[in-house]
Amino acid sequence: MSAAAAAPPAPPTLPAAAQAKFDPYLLGALLNQFAHYNDRADGGAAPLVSVGFTIELPAASPAPTSAPVADAAATVAQWFAAHPGSRVTDAHLRPLAHGARTAYVTADVTPALLLLLGSAPWVTEVQLCADPLPRRPLAPRAATPPSAAAAPLRTASKRILATIDHGCAFAHRMLQNAQGTRVWALWDQDPRPDFGALPGTVPSGYGYGRQVGRAALNACIAAATGPGGVNEDQCYQRAPYGALRARMTHGTWVTGLLGGAMTSPSLTDDGKARPCPDAADADLIFVQLPRAIPMLPGLGSIDRAVLDGLRYIGDCAPDDAEIAVVIDYGTDLGPHDGSSWFERALDALVHELLGARNVQLNVFYASGNAHDARRHAVVWGDDSAAPQPSARLPWWLPMANPAPVAMELWFAEEAPACTLTLQPPGGGAALTVALSGDWLGAPPGLRASQCVVVSQRRRGPAGGPAWQRQVLIEVGPTQGPDAPAGAPAAPAGVWTLTLTPTGSAAVQPVHAYTCWGGQNPGMPQRAWPTRFVAPPDDIAQTGPVRVTGGGSILGSGCGASNQVWMVGGYERWGRQLRARYASGGAVRGGKRAAPLGPPPHHGGADWLAPTEQSPALPGLLCLGTRSASRTRARGTSFAAPQAARTWLAGTLNTQPPPTNPKPGPSSVRRPRAEYGEPRILPR
């Protein structure tokens, strides 16, 4: 074997205490030495890993004392000061100073500091939040001079519409009012942010990115205004704002529906744009995701960016404010029961803002577009009694995929009496793992850079068992390496999972999820979709495995808070049936596993909003990045801003779902699932 093809050195051994706290993605990344993830969080040369971690202090003693809080906060400060280049989001430590016993914190850490966090008794979990690393990554941008630090830009408006996305056309005519642009603040989270020519600042308490306010944005617009009006190309070049080089961006589509001066022609009865007065007095806040996320969203990288963005939006709001935030980036992966690190952090932030400052942070999630994508399966959902048959689940991976992919199995039991056999394509040796205990490794004959399997005990949902089990199967890119010394391609084709019960008691239903693949507007495609193999929709599935769209809603919004909403899409014509792609249905556990109140329905999304104009005109007409343009957009991302805007304005109006949505026996249209969500009527 040549030196270039030689196996990499073995990773260092982790202390048992740290291994129990690190999430499966972090364990897998350490095993394959970050073959699939970016471990240069600041774009520099030294290793720096993005993580989220939880600080849990002992319950307060009867005698008031701040010693544990002071000790934890001081230790965190000392550790980060002793490791140059590391960065902690200090804003997330703020709750500890006000009596909270738990804090969910994001940080960029060196390898040594990562081990310190794993050893600290008051750090109970550490989650990987690094960006996935595809083949042919984007070329690094030139670094701009760092901006000075300043507090987040607090508005006086008590009504705020916000979104966390990519590409905000702040100079668009539909986003203007008497004050100039409606955008009060724009925070670019990229490690090498845009707006280097504007008087921007780094938001204090966050330590990265660049924020620019309305005054700077208006000045940029004014400098590009001539006798013929605003030259928007010149405006975005002056900033400079690279995301707006594209003629369409996901963020502009969403912001136009959330805060545009005119209703989309797709949402009016006569097909003409009409003035939209809903929440016209609200300020807009836009958090721009790092450009790596819309190119290749990852579970942990989304969690970090969104959690930081939500706290920043809360910091920009005055006391007693009402905020409606639209989030369209989430994960299709598990656990779908509210127990994930991010969902607990989101619930805690919503509760904190309401209790400390009477700020109502209402979060509107798109339900997702996975209903017909075959990214969710249930094993033994109908086999409640032993003996249960072995279950075979084929998982298809496309050829020449530049991105790593992942799938997860979630068991209700902490130690299920079950074995997993994983057969890679190509006839290689299979891996068999007993799932009653933790396990970490690679299938025989494959390197850890090609495939990692992790079985780990995980925290259970609120009100349920204390523990459950997650099995992660992460497979590297099936496209060959960019350089001869790069990690070899993983096998493409069908990976076959076989679950075999080994005990006398039946295994509770097992849920399988696989990751998103696709392309976001204005970004190159680096992720091709993967799926579970199932018969066509018109052929009944038999056996213990059922590939289903039910329960496929985004796994980021299944927490317990009653200020987190989920919105899917429906067809505006005929009987207003749910859009085929709109994810819905009850999930594994938590609030969205049960009916959500009158009118009764079966869990999942709270509402549906129109996302399909007509059979001949798919999707909705949304704003392009230039004032003279509109483009068509499809998906539940464009349902959430409709709900958020009308909710803040107090004009959200619904009607019951169709009473008989199934087609007749002679219909050529395939039947579709309906879950009873009320339909939001367009304004």
RORO-698073 format. One record per residue (C-alpha): residue in one letter; x, y, z; residue number from 1. Coordinates in steps of 0.25 Angstrom, whole numbers, m for minus. Layout:
// residues N
> type,xx,yy,zz,seq
> A,X,Y,Z,NUM
...
***
This chain:
// residues 683
> type,xx,yy,zz,seq
> M,0,0,0,1
> S,5,14,m4,2
> A,8,24,7,3
> A,m3,33,1,4
> A,m13,22,3,5
> A,m8,17,16,6
> A,m18,17,28,7
> P,m18,29,37,8
> P,m12,28,51,9
> A,m22,23,62,10
> P,m29,34,69,11
> P,m26,37,84,12
> T,m34,29,94,13
> L,m45,37,101,14
> P,m47,37,116,15
> A,m60,29,119,16
> A,m66,41,126,17
> A,m64,49,113,18
> Q,m69,38,104,19
> A,m82,37,111,20
> K,m85,52,110,21
> F,m81,54,95,22
> D,m92,52,85,23
> P,m91,41,74,24
> Y,m87,51,63,25
> L,m76,56,72,26
> L,m71,42,75,27
> G,m71,38,60,28
> A,m64,51,56,29
> L,m53,48,67,30
> L,m52,33,62,31
> N,m50,38,47,32
> Q,m42,50,51,33
> F,m52,60,45,34
> A,m52,54,31,35
> H,m67,58,29,36
> Y,m67,71,37,37
> N,m60,85,37,38
> D,m51,86,49,39
> R,m46,100,46,40
> A,m58,108,51,41
> D,m51,121,49,42
> G,m45,118,35,43
> G,m31,118,41,44
> A,m20,107,41,45
> A,m22,102,55,46
> P,m32,92,60,47
> L,m44,99,65,48
> V,m57,91,67,49
> S,m72,97,68,50
> V,m79,90,79,51
> G,m92,92,88,52
> F,m91,88,103,53
> T,m100,88,115,54
> I,m96,93,128,55
> E,m105,87,139,56
> L,m103,92,154,57
> P,m108,85,166,58
> A,m121,89,171,59
> A,m121,102,179,60
> S,m119,100,194,61
> P,m129,106,204,62
> A,m119,117,208,63
> P,m117,126,196,64
> T,m103,125,190,65
> S,m97,128,177,66
> A,m84,120,179,67
> P,m87,109,169,68
> V,m91,119,159,69
> A,m79,128,161,70
> D,m70,115,161,71
> A,m75,110,148,72
> A,m75,123,141,73
> A,m61,127,146,74
> T,m56,113,141,75
> V,m62,115,127,76
> A,m56,128,126,77
> Q,m42,123,131,78
> W,m42,111,122,79
> F,m46,119,109,80
> A,m35,130,113,81
> A,m25,120,114,82
> H,m27,114,100,83
> P,m25,125,90,84
> G,m34,125,78,85
> S,m45,118,86,86
> R,m59,126,87,87
> V,m71,124,96,88
> T,m84,131,93,89
> D,m85,138,106,90
> A,m99,142,104,91
> H,m103,128,107,92
> L,m97,128,121,93
> R,m106,140,125,94
> P,m117,131,131,95
> L,m107,126,141,96
> A,m105,140,147,97
> H,m120,141,149,98
> G,m123,128,156,99
> A,m124,118,146,100
> R,m118,104,148,101
> T,m116,100,134,102
> A,m110,107,122,103
> Y,m109,103,108,104
> V,m96,109,102,105
> T,m89,109,88,106
> A,m74,110,86,107
> D,m62,108,77,108
> V,m52,100,85,109
> T,m38,94,83,110
> P,m36,79,85,111
> A,m30,81,99,112
> L,m42,90,103,113
> L,m52,80,97,114
> L,m46,69,107,115
> L,m47,79,119,116
> L,m62,81,116,117
> G,m64,66,115,118
> S,m57,65,129,119
> A,m64,76,136,120
> P,m75,71,146,121
> W,m85,82,143,122
> V,m84,80,128,123
> T,m94,68,125,124
> E,m94,67,110,125
> V,m86,72,98,126
> Q,m91,72,84,127
> L,m84,74,71,128
> C,m88,87,64,129
> A,m78,87,52,130
> D,m81,89,38,131
> P,m82,76,29,132
> L,m70,76,20,133
> P,m73,72,5,134
> R,m64,69,m6,135
> R,m61,82,m14,136
> P,m64,91,m3,137
> L,m66,106,m6,138
> A,m53,114,m7,139
> P,m50,122,5,140
> R,m53,137,5,141
> A,m43,147,8,142
> A,m43,152,22,143
> T,m48,166,25,144
> P,m42,175,36,145
> P,m49,171,49,146
> S,m60,180,54,147
> A,m61,186,68,148
> A,m70,180,78,149
> A,m84,186,81,150
> A,m97,182,88,151
> P,m107,176,79,152
> L,m116,186,72,153
> R,m128,188,81,154
> T,m140,194,74,155
> A,m151,202,81,156
> S,m162,195,73,157
> K,m169,185,82,158
> R,m174,177,70,159
> I,m163,169,62,160
> L,m163,160,50,161
> A,m151,152,49,162
> T,m145,141,41,163
> I,m132,133,41,164
> D,m128,130,27,165
> H,m118,134,15,166
> G,m119,146,6,167
> C,m127,158,10,168
> A,m130,168,m1,169
> F,m131,180,9,170
> A,m131,190,m3,171
> H,m143,183,m9,172
> R,m155,193,m12,173
> M,m165,184,m5,174
> L,m156,184,8,175
> Q,m156,200,9,176
> N,m165,209,17,177
> A,m164,224,22,178
> Q,m152,220,30,179
> G,m144,214,18,180
> T,m142,199,19,181
> R,m151,192,28,182
> V,m139,183,33,183
> W,m135,188,46,184
> A,m123,179,48,185
> L,m116,169,40,186
> W,m106,160,46,187
> D,m97,152,37,188
> Q,m92,140,45,189
> D,m81,135,35,190
> P,m67,134,41,191
> R,m63,143,29,192
> P,m75,152,29,193
> D,m80,162,18,194
> F,m82,177,20,195
> G,m67,180,21,196
> A,m69,194,15,197
> L,m81,198,25,198
> P,m79,202,39,199
> G,m83,189,45,200
> T,m79,183,59,201
> V,m78,169,65,202
> P,m89,167,74,203
> S,m84,166,89,204
> G,m87,153,96,205
> Y,m86,146,83,206
> G,m72,149,78,207
> Y,m73,146,63,208
> G,m79,151,50,209
> R,m83,165,47,210
> Q,m96,173,50,211
> V,m101,185,42,212
> G,m113,194,46,213
> R,m123,201,38,214
> A,m115,214,38,215
> A,m104,207,31,216
> L,m113,200,22,217
> N,m120,213,18,218
> A,m107,220,16,219
> C,m103,209,6,220
> I,m116,210,m1,221
> A,m114,225,m2,222
> A,m100,224,m8,223
> A,m106,216,m19,224
> T,m118,225,m22,225
> G,m117,233,m35,226
> P,m127,240,m44,227
> G,m133,227,m48,228
> G,m135,222,m34,229
> V,m127,212,m26,230
> N,m117,203,m34,231
> E,m118,191,m25,232
> D,m107,184,m32,233
> Q,m98,195,m28,234
> C,m103,196,m14,235
> Y,m100,181,m11,236
> Q,m86,183,m18,237
> R,m83,195,m9,238
> A,m87,187,4,239
> P,m81,177,m1,240
> Y,m92,167,1,241
> G,m88,154,m7,242
> A,m101,146,m4,243
> L,m109,156,m13,244
> R,m101,153,m25,245
> A,m111,143,m28,246
> R,m124,147,m34,247
> M,m132,138,m24,248
> T,m129,134,m10,249
> H,m137,126,0,250
> G,m136,138,10,251
> T,m142,148,1,252
> W,m154,139,m3,253
> V,m157,137,12,254
> T,m155,152,16,255
> G,m164,156,4,256
> L,m175,148,10,257
> L,m172,152,24,258
> G,m170,167,22,259
> G,m173,171,8,260
> A,m182,183,5,261
> M,m190,175,m5,262
> T,m197,161,m4,263
> S,m192,151,m14,264
> P,m201,150,m26,265
> S,m201,135,m24,266
> L,m209,138,m11,267
> T,m220,147,m17,268
> D,m233,143,m23,269
> D,m230,151,m36,270
> G,m215,148,m37,271
> K,m211,162,m35,272
> A,m202,168,m24,273
> R,m210,175,m14,274
> P,m204,184,m2,275
> C,m202,176,11,276
> P,m205,184,23,277
> D,m202,172,33,278
> A,m192,176,43,279
> A,m187,188,35,280
> D,m182,195,47,281
> A,m173,183,51,282
> D,m158,184,50,283
> L,m151,173,42,284
> I,m138,166,48,285
> F,m130,157,39,286
> V,m120,147,44,287
> Q,m112,142,32,288
> L,m107,128,33,289
> P,m92,125,30,290
> R,m92,121,15,291
> A,m87,107,18,292
> I,m101,104,24,293
> P,m110,107,12,294
> M,m100,99,3,295
> L,m100,87,13,296
> P,m109,88,25,297
> G,m104,79,37,298
> L,m112,75,49,299
> G,m102,82,59,300
> S,m98,94,50,301
> I,m112,98,49,302
> D,m115,96,64,303
> R,m103,105,67,304
> A,m106,116,57,305
> V,m121,116,60,306
> L,m120,116,75,307
> D,m110,128,74,308
> G,m119,135,65,309
> L,m131,134,73,310
> R,m124,139,86,311
> Y,m119,151,77,312
> I,m133,154,72,313
> G,m137,154,87,314
> D,m126,163,90,315
> C,m130,173,79,316
> A,m144,174,85,317
> P,m149,183,96,318
> D,m156,178,109,319
> D,m170,174,107,320
> A,m168,172,92,321
> E,m175,162,83,322
> I,m166,154,73,323
> A,m170,145,62,324
> V,m158,137,56,325
> V,m158,129,44,326
> I,m149,117,43,327
> D,m148,108,31,328
> Y,m135,101,34,329
> G,m136,89,43,330
> T,m133,74,43,331
> D,m141,62,38,332
> L,m133,54,47,333
> G,m138,49,61,334
> P,m142,48,72,335
> H,m155,55,69,336
> D,m159,55,84,337
> G,m154,68,89,338
> S,m142,62,96,339
> S,m131,67,87,340
> W,m121,77,92,341
> F,m126,88,83,342
> E,m141,86,86,343
> R,m138,87,101,344
> A,m130,99,99,345
> L,m141,106,90,346
> D,m151,103,101,347
> A,m142,109,112,348
> L,m139,121,104,349
> V,m154,124,101,350
> H,m157,122,116,351
> E,m145,131,120,352
> L,m149,143,111,353
> L,m164,142,116,354
> G,m160,141,130,355
> A,m149,151,131,356
> R,m153,162,121,357
> N,m167,159,117,358
> V,m163,156,103,359
> Q,m172,147,95,360
> L,m163,139,86,361
> N,m172,131,76,362
> V,m164,122,67,363
> F,m171,118,54,364
> Y,m165,106,48,365
> A,m167,100,34,366
> S,m172,86,35,367
> G,m162,81,25,368
> N,m163,75,11,369
> A,m161,61,14,370
> H,m174,54,13,371
> D,m172,48,0,372
> A,m157,47,1,373
> R,m156,34,8,374
> R,m147,39,19,375
> H,m155,33,30,376
> A,m159,18,34,377
> V,m165,11,45,378
> V,m161,m3,49,379
> W,m170,m13,57,380
> G,m181,m2,58,381
> D,m192,m12,56,382
> D,m185,m24,63,383
> S,m187,m21,78,384
> A,m186,m36,82,385
> A,m174,m45,82,386
> P,m169,m53,75,387
> Q,m166,m42,65,388
> P,m160,m45,51,389
> S,m146,m39,47,390
> A,m148,m26,40,391
> R,m140,m22,27,392
> L,m139,m8,24,393
> P,m131,m4,10,394
> W,m125,10,10,395
> W,m121,15,m3,396
> L,m109,24,m5,397
> P,m106,31,m19,398
> M,m93,30,m27,399
> A,m84,42,m27,400
> N,m90,49,m15,401
> P,m80,60,m10,402
> A,m86,60,4,403
> P,m86,51,15,404
> V,m100,45,19,405
> A,m106,40,32,406
> M,m117,32,37,407
> E,m122,29,51,408
> L,m130,18,58,409
> W,m137,22,71,410
> F,m142,12,81,411
> A,m151,14,93,412
> E,m143,5,101,413
> E,m130,8,107,414
> A,m124,m6,105,415
> P,m133,m12,94,416
> A,m132,m27,92,417
> C,m128,m26,78,418
> T,m116,m28,68,419
> L,m113,m19,56,420
> T,m107,m25,44,421
> L,m102,m15,34,422
> Q,m98,m20,20,423
> P,m91,m10,11,424
> P,m93,m11,m4,425
> G,m83,m19,m12,426
> G,m84,m32,m4,427
> G,m73,m28,6,428
> A,m74,m33,20,429
> A,m86,m29,29,430
> L,m85,m23,43,431
> T,m94,m29,54,432
> V,m95,m21,67,433
> A,m103,m24,79,434
> L,m111,m12,83,435
> S,m113,m14,98,436
> G,m100,m6,100,437
> D,m92,5,95,438
> W,m83,3,82,439
> L,m74,11,73,440
> G,m66,6,61,441
> A,m66,4,46,442
> P,m71,m8,38,443
> P,m61,m19,35,444
> G,m53,m15,22,445
> L,m57,0,23,446
> R,m49,11,29,447
> A,m56,20,39,448
> S,m55,31,28,449
> Q,m64,23,20,450
> C,m74,18,30,451
> V,m76,20,45,452
> V,m86,13,54,453
> V,m90,18,68,454
> S,m99,12,78,455
> Q,m102,21,90,456
> R,m111,22,102,457
> R,m118,36,101,458
> R,m127,45,109,459
> G,m142,41,109,460
> P,m153,51,106,461
> A,m160,59,117,462
> G,m170,50,124,463
> G,m165,37,118,464
> P,m154,28,122,465
> A,m141,34,126,466
> W,m133,28,115,467
> Q,m134,23,101,468
> R,m125,18,90,469
> Q,m119,25,78,470
> V,m112,17,67,471
> L,m105,26,57,472
> I,m100,21,43,473
> E,m91,32,36,474
> V,m86,29,22,475
> G,m75,38,15,476
> P,m76,44,1,477
> T,m78,33,m10,478
> Q,m71,43,m19,479
> G,m56,41,m20,480
> P,m46,50,m12,481
> D,m42,63,m18,482
> A,m27,59,m15,483
> P,m20,46,m16,484
> A,m17,46,m1,485
> G,m32,49,2,486
> A,m41,39,9,487
> P,m46,28,m1,488
> A,m61,28,m6,489
> A,m71,21,2,490
> P,m79,10,m5,491
> A,m91,15,m13,492
> G,m104,7,m15,493
> V,m113,0,m5,494
> W,m108,m2,10,495
> T,m117,m12,16,496
> L,m120,m12,31,497
> T,m126,m24,38,498
> L,m132,m23,52,499
> T,m133,m36,59,500
> P,m140,m37,73,501
> T,m133,m46,83,502
> G,m141,m46,95,503
> S,m155,m51,100,504
> A,m161,m38,101,505
> A,m165,m30,88,506
> V,m157,m18,84,507
> Q,m165,m5,84,508
> P,m166,2,70,509
> V,m153,7,65,510
> H,m153,20,56,511
> A,m142,22,45,512
> Y,m139,35,39,513
> T,m129,39,28,514
> C,m124,53,25,515
> W,m128,64,15,516
> G,m122,65,1,517
> G,m124,76,m10,518
> Q,m120,90,m14,519
> N,m124,103,m8,520
> P,m125,115,m18,521
> G,m113,123,m20,522
> M,m104,112,m15,523
> P,m96,101,m22,524
> Q,m102,87,m20,525
> R,m93,78,m11,526
> A,m103,68,m5,527
> W,m111,58,m13,528
> P,m124,52,m6,529
> T,m123,38,0,530
> R,m136,30,3,531
> F,m141,17,9,532
> V,m145,7,m2,533
> A,m160,4,m2,534
> P,m171,0,m12,535
> P,m178,10,m20,536
> D,m189,18,m13,537
> D,m201,10,m19,538
> I,m195,m4,m14,539
> A,m198,m7,0,540
> Q,m186,m9,9,541
> T,m185,m23,16,542
> G,m176,m28,27,543
> P,m170,m21,39,544
> V,m165,m9,32,545
> R,m173,3,28,546
> V,m167,15,20,547
> T,m176,26,23,548
> G,m178,41,22,549
> G,m186,41,35,550
> G,m177,47,46,551
> S,m167,53,36,552
> I,m168,67,41,553
> L,m155,75,44,554
> G,m149,69,57,555
> S,m145,83,62,556
> G,m158,88,67,557
> C,m164,76,75,558
> G,m161,82,89,559
> A,m171,85,100,560
> S,m172,100,98,561
> N,m186,105,94,562
> Q,m179,117,87,563
> V,m173,108,76,564
> W,m182,106,64,565
> M,m181,97,52,566
> V,m187,100,38,567
> G,m189,92,26,568
> G,m194,95,12,569
> Y,m207,92,4,570
> E,m212,94,m10,571
> R,m220,106,m12,572
> W,m230,100,m22,573
> G,m241,90,m21,574
> R,m243,84,m7,575
> Q,m230,90,m2,576
> L,m223,77,0,577
> R,m209,76,7,578
> A,m198,78,m2,579
> R,m191,64,m5,580
> Y,m178,69,0,581
> A,m183,75,13,582
> S,m178,67,25,583
> G,m188,64,35,584
> G,m194,54,45,585
> A,m191,50,59,586
> V,m177,48,64,587
> R,m170,39,74,588
> G,m173,46,86,589
> G,m175,59,93,590
> K,m186,70,90,591
> R,m186,67,75,592
> A,m189,52,77,593
> A,m203,55,82,594
> P,m215,63,77,595
> L,m213,78,79,596
> G,m227,82,82,597
> P,m239,86,75,598
> P,m242,84,63,599
> P,m236,70,66,600
> H,m225,65,58,601
> H,m214,55,59,602
> G,m202,62,64,603
> G,m191,68,56,604
> A,m193,82,49,605
> D,m202,93,55,606
> W,m207,99,42,607
> L,m206,98,27,608
> A,m204,111,19,609
> P,m205,111,4,610
> T,m192,108,m3,611
> E,m198,103,m17,612
> Q,m205,113,m26,613
> S,m211,104,m36,614
> P,m209,91,m44,615
> A,m203,99,m55,616
> L,m195,109,m46,617
> P,m187,101,m36,618
> G,m182,108,m23,619
> L,m184,123,m20,620
> L,m179,136,m27,621
> C,m168,141,m18,622
> L,m159,153,m18,623
> G,m146,152,m26,624
> T,m134,159,m20,625
> R,m136,171,m30,626
> S,m149,180,m29,627
> A,m153,177,m43,628
> S,m153,162,m42,629
> R,m161,151,m36,630
> T,m158,136,m36,631
> R,m166,123,m33,632
> A,m163,116,m20,633
> R,m169,103,m14,634
> G,m169,97,m1,635
> T,m174,99,14,636
> S,m163,109,16,637
> F,m173,119,10,638
> A,m185,115,19,639
> A,m177,119,32,640
> P,m176,133,28,641
> Q,m191,134,25,642
> A,m194,129,39,643
> A,m184,137,46,644
> R,m189,150,40,645
> T,m204,149,41,646
> W,m201,143,56,647
> L,m194,156,60,648
> A,m204,165,53,649
> G,m216,157,60,650
> T,m222,154,46,651
> L,m219,139,46,652
> N,m232,133,40,653
> T,m234,118,38,654
> Q,m244,108,33,655
> P,m246,93,36,656
> P,m239,83,27,657
> P,m247,76,16,658
> T,m257,66,21,659
> N,m255,55,10,660
> P,m241,57,5,661
> K,m239,43,m1,662
> P,m241,41,m16,663
> G,m252,32,m21,664
> P,m249,18,m26,665
> S,m249,22,m41,666
> S,m239,34,m38,667
> V,m226,33,m45,668
> R,m220,42,m34,669
> R,m213,34,m23,670
> P,m219,35,m9,671
> R,m211,44,0,672
> A,m210,45,15,673
> E,m218,56,23,674
> Y,m216,59,37,675
> G,m227,69,40,676
> E,m219,82,41,677
> P,m227,95,40,678
> R,m224,103,27,679
> I,m220,117,28,680
> L,m227,126,19,681
> P,m219,136,10,682
> R,m221,150,13,683
***
